[in-house]
Amino acid sequence: MLRILFLAHRFPFPPDRGDRIRSYHIIRYLAQRHRVWVVAPVDNVVAEAEVQGLRAMCEGVDVATLPRTRMVRAAGCLFTTIPLTVPMFWSPALKTIAAHRLRTLDFDLVYVYCSAMASYVPSGLGLPTVIDFIDADSQKWFDYAGRSRLPMKAVYWREGVTLRRHERRVARGCRHAFVTSERDGHLLQQLSPGVAMTTIPNGVTLRPPARVGGGDARLVFTGVMDYFPNVDAMTYFVERIFPLVRARVPAAELVIVGQRPAPNVRRLARRSGITVTGWVPDVSPLLQSAAVFVAPLRIARGIQNKILEAMAAGLPVVATPAALGGINAVPGRDVLVDDTPDGFAARTVSLLTNHELRQRLGRSGRQFVSEHHQWDVHLARLEKVLIEVAGERGR
């Protein structure tokens, strides 16, 4: 049985968004078999029920609120070689907590979840450390730069450059690295040749099959709606694709689901046929009531949990190639894929107007995630690596 210190960049409970979903399931799986202590920064005071929910699984849970001055501290790093991501997740109080845990408990290894948390690991620690990059975060910032104008274009580009150097240093300082997709793993191995790396895809919980017969003209998209790639995807879809869909299916409607919708997302609701829900306690009813899930992302790294969740619910999906990265579903059998406004609209219309096609694609997609994206199957491989890494310490 291993004793593991898990450094998470966000409090991993409740598992209501992509980065929390992965960390939650890793902690859940490991805590059933090993002794796990979690240390995580938080933006605001965490509800006691949420802390207790995580403590019920773990040996210990420590949190510290991120300083309100972190934006100022990050801005002060603009003319240094430090990526802004690092000060955004830095808490002196959490550093003290992590150091105390490392000093007073005999851990077998440290699990760093997200490269920003590597700053909490003391140099010369002498403990095996693994890093879960999740995805190649630096590439995301280069993608942002490609979709932005000055001055933010320059800020995003700088973040991509400095974070890429940081990722290289972190990878070289760890015994093993994990990523969610082969695409991101290939990029990170190019940065740090020779670093041991394993791809551990995300899993999904199978939901009851969607009512593909109901809501025949309803499209749905889910995600955190102040997140740049999601905002870009919906803006692009509403401006370039949705009018083409409504020209063929006038009754078509779009429901945008997700917490913290940005102002330009809220403005989309002023258009005919578009609803922006904001936060909902459970996306299941909205998936159940839809005919098609659309994923028109132009910027995407790692694995999109939103697509896995839709497929797990038996909801047919139309996606861009970028959105499908890391998900090896077969286009035309499990999902429909297109990268142009005209093509994306045509494939969406084909589903809205063909009930049989919707059912067939929904069944095939659900079967795909059942066979290829079960959490415990993937996490058993992760556990095996951790045991091997911890064993190196003894040797």
N, C-alpha and C positions, 0 to 999 in steps of 0.2 A: 504494500500500500504506500503510495507516494504522498508526500506533504508538499502542496503546491501553493505558491503565492501568485495570485492572478491579478495583474494590473490592467484594469479596464478603463478605456478612455471616456466611457459614459456609463452611468449606473445602469446595470443590465436587467432592470426589472421596473415595470412590466415589459415583456418582449413585444412592443407595439410598433417598432420600426426596424429597418433592415439591420443596422449595426448592433442594435440591442438583441435582435432575434438570434443572431449567430452567437454572440457572447453568452446569452442566456442558455442556449442549448448545449454549448460546450461545458459551461459550469455545471449545468444539471447532470449531464452525462458523467463528468469526472467526479462530481461530489457523491454519486451513487457508489463509486468504487474506490475513491481516494479521499484524503482530507484536504479541503480547499479553503483558503482564506482569500477574500476579495478586497481589493483596495481600489477606490474609484473617485474621481472628482465629480462634482455635481454643479449645475448652474444655479439652482435654487435649493431651498430646504426640501429634502425628500420626505414624503409622507411616511409616517412610522409604519403604516401597513405595508408599504413597498419594501422598506428595510427588513421588516419581519418576514415578508414573503421570500426574500433571498436568504435571510439567516436560517430559515427552516431547512435549507438545503446544505448550508456551508458551516464550517467550523467557526468562521468569524467574518464580519463585514465591517469595513471602515470607510467612511466618506469624509470629504472636506469640500466646503463650498469654494468655487473658483473666485479669486478676487475680482471685485468690480472694476479694478484698474487694469484688467488684462488687455483690454482694447488699446489703452494708452501704451502699455508695455509692448504690445505687438507692433504698434505704430513706430515706437522707438527703435525697433529692429529693422526697419525698412532699409536702412543704409548699412546694414551689417550682412554677414553671410548666414545668419540664423533664419530658418524658415518661420514664417509667421504662425504656422500651425503649432509650433512647440510652445511659445508663450501663451497661446490661447488655451492650452490644456495644463498649464503649470500652476501649481499651488504650493507655496512653501509649507503650509500646514500639512498637506498630503505627503510631501517629501519627508517630513518628520515622522509621520505615521508609518510610512513604508520602511524607513530606516529602523524604527523601533521594532517592527515586525521581523525584519531581517536579523536584527541583533539578538532578539529574545527567543526566536523559534528556529528550530533546526529543519529548514526546508530542503527538499531534494532538488527542486528546480523552481525557476521563475518563469511564468508565462506572461509575456508582454503582448497585450492586445492593442494593436495600432502603434505605428512607429513613434508617435508623439509621446507615448508612455515610456519609451526607452530612457528618457532623461531621469526617471526615478530609480534607475538601477545604478548603484555606485560602481565606479570603475574599480577593477581588481577585486570584484566581489568573491570570486572563487566558487560560485554556484553555476551549474549549467543553466543557461538562459535560452529560451526559444522566443521567436517573434512571429506573431500572426499579422502579416501585412494586410490581410483581408483582400486588398487589391493594390494595384500600382497607383497610389494616391497622387504621386507627382504627375503622372500622365493626365489625370483629371484636370489639373490646373493648366496644363498646356492646351487641353481641349477647351477649357473656359476661355483662354486667351484667343483661341481661334474663332470664338463666337462673340467676342466683345470688341468694344471700341476704346480708344484712349480716353482717360488715363488708366482705366481698370485693365485694359489689355496688357499694359506694362507691368502692373502689379501682379496679375495672374501669371505672366510669363516668369517674372522673378521668383514667384513662389514655386513654380515647377522646377526651375533650375536649382534653387537652394534645397528644396525638399528631396530632389533626386540625389543630391550629394549626401543628405542626411540618411536616406534609405540605404545608400551604399555602405555608410559607416555602421549603421545598425546591423545590417545583414552580416557584415564581417565580424561583428562582435558577438554574434549568437551562434549556438551550436546547430540550430536548425531553424528553418523558416517555413511558414505555411501561407498559402494563398487560396482564393476561392476558385480560380479558373486557370486553365493552361495558358491562356493568352497573357494574363498578368504575370504568371510564373515565368514565362519565356522572357518577358521584358525585364523583370527583376534579376533573372540569372544573367542576362547580358550586362547588367550593371555590376554584378558581383559574381563573376565566374568562379565556380568551385564551391559555392555555398550550398549546403545540403538543403533541398527544398521539396516540399510535398504539397500537392494540390488536394485540398479538402473542400469539395463543393458544399454549398448550403443545402439543407434539407427543407422539408415542408410537411405540415400536418394535413392529411387528407381531410377535406371538407365534404359535407353532403353535396351530391351533384346539383348543379344549377338547374333551374327550370328553363331550359333553352326554348321551351314553347311559349313562355310568358315574356312580356317586355320585348316584343319582336323588333322594335325600332330603337331600343335603348343601348347606348354605348357607355362604357364606364372606364375610368382611369383612377387608380389609387396611388397615394404617395404623400410624403411630407411636402406641402405645397409652398414652402418658402425656400426649397432646395433648388439651386440653379438649374440642374438638368431637368427636373420635373416642370419647373416654370417654363423653361425653353420648349419642352416637348408639347405642353398644352397650348402655348402661344402659337407655336408652329402649326399644330393640328387645327386650331380654330381658324387661323388666318388662311392656311393653304389647303387643307384637306376637307374639313367639315363642310364648307360650301359645296364642294363637288359631291359629297355624300348626299346632302339634302336636295341637290338638283335631281338625283335619282330616287331618293327616298325622302319625300317632304316631311314625313312624320318623324324622322330621325331626331333623337335627342341625345345629349351628352351630359353625363353626370361626373363631375370632378370631385373626388373624395380625398380628404386629407387635412391634417391639422395645419394651422398657421398659414392660411393662404396669403400669398403676397398681394400687394395692392393691384398689380396688373393682372393677377389671376382673378381677384374679386371682380375686376371690371369686365372680365369675360362673361360673367353672369348677366350682364345687361343685354346680351345678344339673345335672339330668339332661339329657344331649344336647348339652352345651356343652364345647368344648375351647378353651383359651387356649394358643397355642404359644409366645409370646415371639418372640425374634429367630429368623429362619430365613435361611440363605444365599441362597435363591432361592424366590420365591413361585410360580414357574411350576408346579411339581408340584401345589401346593395348588389353584391355579386349574384345572388340568387335571382334578383329581379331584372338582370340585364340580359341582353342577347349576345353581346360581343365585348370583349376586353380589348382596348386599343393601347399599344405601347409604342408611340411614335418618337422614342428618345433618339436624339442626335448625339448626346453625350452620355456615355455609360461605361462604368468599370465594374469588374467583378461579376457577380450574379445578381440579377434583378429578382428579389423575393416576390415582388408584386406579380411578376409573370408566373412564377411557380405557384403562388397562391390561387391565381385565376385558373390555371390548368388543373390544380388539385381539386378545385370546385367543379370541374367539368365544363368551364366556360371557354368557348373558343377564343383564340387570341390572334390578333394581327399585330405584328411587331416589325420594327426596323432591324436590319442586321446588327447594328450597334447594341440595341436592347437585348438581343438574343445571345450576345457574347457570353461564353461560359456555360450556356445551356445547349446541350447537343441534341436538341429535338430536331426531327426531320421536317424540313419545310414541305408543306403540301400534305403531309400526313398528320403531324402533331400540332403544327401552327402554320399560319400564313405569313409570309415575309415579303416586304417590299421597301425600297429606299427612296422612292419618288412620290410626290404628292398624288399624281394621277394613278400610279400603281397601287399605292396604299389605299386610296379612296375606292378603287375598283375592287380590291380584295375585301374591303369592309362591306361594300354594297353586296358582293356575292354572298356573304354570310347573312346579311339582313334580309335578303330576298330568297334564301334557300334554307328552309328549316331542316331538311335532311342533311345538308352539308354541315350546318351548325352542330347537329347531334353527333355526326360522325367525327368531326374534328374535336369536339368536347370530350368524347369517350377516349379517343386516341391520346389526347393531351393528358388526361387524367391517368391513363395507363402508363404513360411515359414517366411521370413524376413518381408514380407508385414503384416503378422498377428501378429508377435511377437517382431519386432524391429523397431517400429515407435517412433521417438524421443519424440513427443509431448505427447504421451500416458504415457511414463515412466517419463517425466519431470513434468507432472501434479501431480504425486505421490510425487516427490521430493519437489515441491512447497508446497504441503499440510503439509509435515513434517516441512519445514522452518516456515510456518505460526504458527504451533503449538509451535515450539521452541521459536519463538519470543514472542508469547503470554505468555510464562512462565515468561518472564521478568516483564510483567505488574502485574502478580499475585504475 
